[in-house]
């Protein structure tokens, strides 16, 4: 039981660290701009 809790907590902490690093490095801007272009291409505008 303790092993499962340790794995869950470790995974959540690792995810938070990676999200914070991505936001800090500006990676979300690239992902957002690509997602917008894909959506515009699907609609036929871009």
SEZALUM-190244 format. One record per atom (N, C-alpha, C, CB): x negated, y negated, z. Coordinates in steps of 0.05 Angstrom, whole numbers, padded with zeros to 5 digits, always signed. Glycine has a CB too. Layout:
% SEZALUM-190244
XYZ;...
//
This chain:
% SEZALUM-190244
-00016+00024+00000;+00000+00000+00000;-00017-00025+00000;+00019+00000+00024;-00038-00025+00016;-00056-00048+00017;-00071-00052-00009;-00076-00045+00040;-00077-00030-00023;-00092-00031-00048;-00075-00045-00069;-00099-00003-00057;-00049-00039-00070;-00031-00051-00090;-00029-00081-00085;-00003-00038-00090;-00026-00089-00059;-00025-00117-00052;-00050-00132-00060;-00019-00120-00022;-00073-00119-00055;-00098-00132-00062;-00100-00136-00092;-00122-00114-00053;-00092-00117-00108;-00093-00119-00137;-00074-00141-00147;-00085-00093-00151;-00050-00143-00135;-00031-00164-00143;-00042-00192-00136;-00005-00160-00129;-00052-00195-00112;-00063-00221-00104;-00087-00229-00121;-00070-00221-00074;-00104-00210-00126;-00127-00216-00142;-00119-00223-00171;-00146-00191-00143;-00099-00210-00182;-00090-00217-00209;-00078-00244-00210;-00070-00196-00218;-00062-00252-00190;-00050-00278-00189;-00071-00300-00186;-00029-00280-00166;-00090-00295-00169;-00112-00315-00166;-00128-00318-00191;-00130-00307-00142;-00134-00296-00204;-00149-00297-00229;-00133-00312-00251;-00156-00269-00239;-00107-00307-00252;-00090-00321-00272;-00089-00351-00266;-00062-00310-00271;-00087-00359-00241;-00087-00387-00235;-00113-00401-00242;-00081-00391-00205;-00135-00387-00237;-00161-00398-00244;-00164-00402-00274;-00184-00380-00233;-00155-00382-00289;-00157-00383-00319;-00139-00405-00330;-00151-00356-00331;-00115-00407-00319;-00097-00428-00328;-00108-00456-00322;-00069-00426-00315;-00119-00459-00298;-00131-00485-00291;-00155-00492-00309;-00140-00484-00262;-00171-00472-00315;-00194-00476-00333;-00184-00484-00361;-00212-00451-00335;-00164-00471-00371;-00154-00477-00398;-00142-00505-00399;-00133-00457-00405;-00127-00513-00378;-00116-00540-00378;-00138-00561-00375;-00096-00542-00354;-00158-00555-00360;-00180-00574-00356;-00197-00577-00381;-00198-00565-00333;-00200-00556-00397;-00217-00558-00421;-00201-00569-00445;-00228-00531-00427;-00175-00572-00442;-00159-00583-00464;-00150-00562-00484;-00175-00604-00479;-00151-00537-00477;-00144-00515-00495;-00114-00515-00502;-00151-00489-00482;-00098-00527-00484;-00069-00527-00490;-00062-00544-00513;-00054-00536-00465;-00079-00565-00519;-00073-00582-00541;-00075-00567-00568;-00093-00607-00541;-00096-00550-00570;-00100-00534-00594;-00077-00515-00598;-00126-00519-00593;-00069-00501-00577;-00048-00482-00578;-00021-00495-00585;-00045-00466-00552;-00016-00518-00573;+00009-00532-00578;+00010-00542-00607;+00012-00555-00559;-00012-00553-00617;-00011-00563-00645;-00008-00540-00665;-00037-00578-00651;-00020-00517-00660;-00017-00494-00677;+00012-00483-00676;-00036-00471-00670;+00024-00483-00652;+00051-00473-00649;+00071-00491-00664;+00059-00471-00620;+00066-00517-00662;+00084-00536-00676;+00081-00533-00706;+00077-00565-00668;+00057-00529-00716;+00054-00525-00745;+00067-00499-00755;+00024-00525-00752;+00065-00478-00739;+00078-00453-00747;+00108-00457-00747;+00070-00430-00727;+00119-00470-00728;+00148-00474-00727;+00157-00492-00751;+00157-00488-00701;+00142-00512-00757;+00149-00529-00779;+00147-00514-00806;+00131-00554-00780;+00128-00496-00808;+00126-00481-00833;+00149-00461-00835;+00099-00465-00833;+00158-00450-00813;+00181-00432-00814;+00206-00446-00823;+00185-00418-00786;+00210-00471-00813;+00233-00486-00820;+00231-00496-00849;+00237-00510-00801;+00207-00499-00859;+00203-00509-00886;+00196-00538-00888;+00227-00504-00902;+00190-00550-00865;+00183-00579-00865;+00153-00583-00870;+00191-00592-00839;+00136-00566-00857;+00108-00569-00857;+00096-00557-00880;+00095-00559-00833;
//
